[in-house]
Amino acid sequence: MSALLKVSSPVRSCPFCGVTSGAPHETQEGCIAALHTEIGRMRDILANLKPAGVRRLAEEPEGNAAAKIRLALD
C-alpha cells in the first residue's frame, strides 16, 4: 500500500528559459544548452514533416521518432 502513496516529482518548465525539465537550470549556460537541445529536437521534427496528402517515401525509416509523430499528426 505504501507504494501507492509514492508520488514522483512533477516535470516543470524552467522559470528562466521555459524549457521543460525536472528543475530550474542553475546558470545561463544551463538554459542556453537546454534551449539548443530543444531547437535541435524541433528542427528534427520539422525536417521530417510532410504536407497533408503527400505519401511517405519508400526509403524513410519506420522506427524514426519523427515518423511516429508525423503518423500521429496524420
Secondary structure, 3 states (H helix, E strand, C coil): CHHHHCCCCCCEECCCCCCEECCCCCCHHHHHHHHHHHHHHHHHHHHHCCCCCCCCCCCCCCCCHHHHHHHHHC
